[in-house]
Amino acid sequence: TWIVSIILIVRLKGVSNPNNGGMGNTGILRLLKLLRLTRMARMARLLRALPELMILIKGMATATRSVFFTLCLLVMCIYVFAIAFTQLTVGTEVGEQFFHGVAASMYTLLIRGAFLDGIDKVMRALV
């Protein structure tokens, strides 16, 4: 990755032997590749030794799809209600403060409505 790139740049600047194409001794690069391969083999051995860990990882990967579509549904609902709140609060003080555009309405509905962070400001403006 980026470490190999840095080593290649340093090696290219320091060595200019026409016999090996300016690469110098590439033994260190082979050693780094071997270390990386050893690290991956250690991870595979760990996953074989702990099958419960592999079950958890597969479960998290499977759940990612459901979480993604739930997030999409949440964004769609917030978008629809943001349009409604923007249209319904035109010309009001609450509309000017919290729902003056669709993006501001989505922010207000998500942060103050779903996460309930600072909901007291919206409630005071409504009363």
C-alpha positions as CSV (number, residue, x, y, z in Angstrom):
1,T,0.0,0.0,0.0
2,W,1.3,3.5,0.8
3,I,4.4,2.1,2.7
4,V,5.4,0.2,-0.4
5,S,5.1,3.3,-2.5
6,I,7.3,5.3,-0.2
7,I,10.0,2.5,-0.2
8,L,9.9,2.4,-4.0
9,I,10.4,6.1,-4.3
10,V,13.3,6.1,-1.8
11,R,14.9,3.1,-3.6
12,L,14.5,4.7,-7.0
13,K,16.2,7.9,-5.9
14,G,19.1,6.2,-4.3
15,V,20.0,3.5,-6.8
16,S,20.6,3.8,-10.5
17,N,22.2,0.6,-11.6
18,P,21.5,-0.2,-15.3
19,N,21.7,-4.0,-14.7
20,N,18.5,-4.1,-12.6
21,G,16.6,-1.3,-14.1
22,G,17.2,1.2,-11.3
23,M,15.3,-0.9,-8.7
24,G,18.3,-1.9,-6.6
25,N,18.0,-4.7,-4.1
26,T,14.3,-5.5,-3.9
27,G,14.7,-8.1,-1.1
28,I,13.2,-5.7,1.4
29,L,10.0,-5.4,-0.7
30,R,9.8,-9.2,-0.8
31,L,10.2,-9.3,3.0
32,L,7.4,-6.7,3.4
33,K,5.1,-8.8,1.2
34,L,5.9,-11.9,3.2
35,L,5.1,-10.0,6.4
36,R,1.7,-8.9,5.0
37,L,0.9,-12.4,4.0
38,T,1.9,-13.7,7.4
39,R,-0.4,-11.2,9.0
40,M,-3.4,-12.3,6.8
41,A,-2.6,-15.9,7.6
42,R,-2.7,-15.1,11.3
43,M,-6.1,-13.5,10.9
44,A,-7.5,-16.5,9.0
45,R,-6.1,-18.8,11.7
46,L,-7.8,-16.7,14.4
47,L,-11.1,-16.9,12.5
48,R,-10.8,-20.7,12.2
49,A,-10.0,-21.0,15.9
50,L,-13.0,-18.9,17.0
51,P,-16.0,-19.9,14.8
52,E,-18.2,-17.8,17.0
53,L,-16.3,-14.7,15.8
54,M,-17.0,-15.7,12.2
55,I,-20.7,-16.2,13.0
56,L,-20.8,-12.7,14.4
57,I,-19.0,-11.2,11.4
58,K,-21.4,-12.9,9.0
59,G,-24.4,-11.8,11.0
60,M,-23.2,-8.2,10.9
61,A,-22.6,-8.4,7.2
62,T,-26.1,-9.8,6.7
63,A,-27.7,-7.1,9.0
64,T,-26.0,-4.3,7.0
65,R,-28.5,-4.7,4.2
66,S,-31.5,-4.4,6.5
67,V,-30.0,-1.4,8.3
68,F,-29.3,0.3,4.9
69,F,-32.9,-0.1,3.7
70,T,-34.2,1.1,7.1
71,L,-32.1,4.2,6.8
72,C,-33.4,4.7,3.3
73,L,-37.0,4.4,4.6
74,L,-36.3,6.9,7.3
75,V,-34.8,9.4,4.9
76,M,-37.8,9.1,2.6
77,C,-40.3,9.6,5.5
78,I,-38.3,12.6,6.7
79,Y,-38.2,14.1,3.2
80,V,-42.0,13.8,2.7
81,F,-42.8,15.3,6.1
82,A,-40.1,18.0,5.5
83,I,-42.0,19.1,2.3
84,A,-45.3,19.1,4.2
85,F,-43.9,21.1,7.2
86,T,-42.3,23.6,4.8
87,Q,-45.6,24.2,3.0
88,L,-47.7,24.2,6.1
89,T,-45.6,26.7,8.1
90,V,-45.0,29.3,5.4
91,G,-45.5,32.8,6.9
92,T,-45.3,31.7,10.5
93,E,-42.7,32.4,13.1
94,V,-42.0,28.7,13.6
95,G,-41.7,28.3,9.8
96,E,-39.2,31.1,9.5
97,Q,-37.1,29.7,12.4
98,F,-37.1,26.0,11.8
99,F,-38.8,25.1,8.5
100,H,-37.7,27.8,6.1
101,G,-36.6,25.3,3.4
102,V,-36.8,21.6,2.8
103,A,-33.2,21.0,3.9
104,A,-33.7,23.0,7.1
105,S,-37.0,21.1,7.7
106,M,-35.2,17.7,7.2
107,Y,-32.5,18.8,9.7
108,T,-35.1,19.9,12.2
109,L,-37.2,16.7,11.9
110,L,-34.1,14.5,12.2
111,I,-32.2,16.2,14.9
112,R,-35.0,17.8,17.0
113,G,-37.7,15.3,16.1
114,A,-36.1,11.9,15.9
115,F,-33.1,12.4,18.1
116,L,-34.9,14.8,20.4
117,D,-31.8,17.0,20.7
118,G,-33.1,20.5,21.5
119,I,-36.8,19.7,21.1
120,D,-37.5,22.3,23.8
121,K,-36.7,25.1,21.4
122,V,-39.2,23.9,18.9
123,M,-41.8,23.4,21.7
124,R,-41.3,26.9,23.1
125,A,-41.7,28.3,19.6
126,L,-45.0,26.4,19.1
127,V,-46.5,27.6,22.4
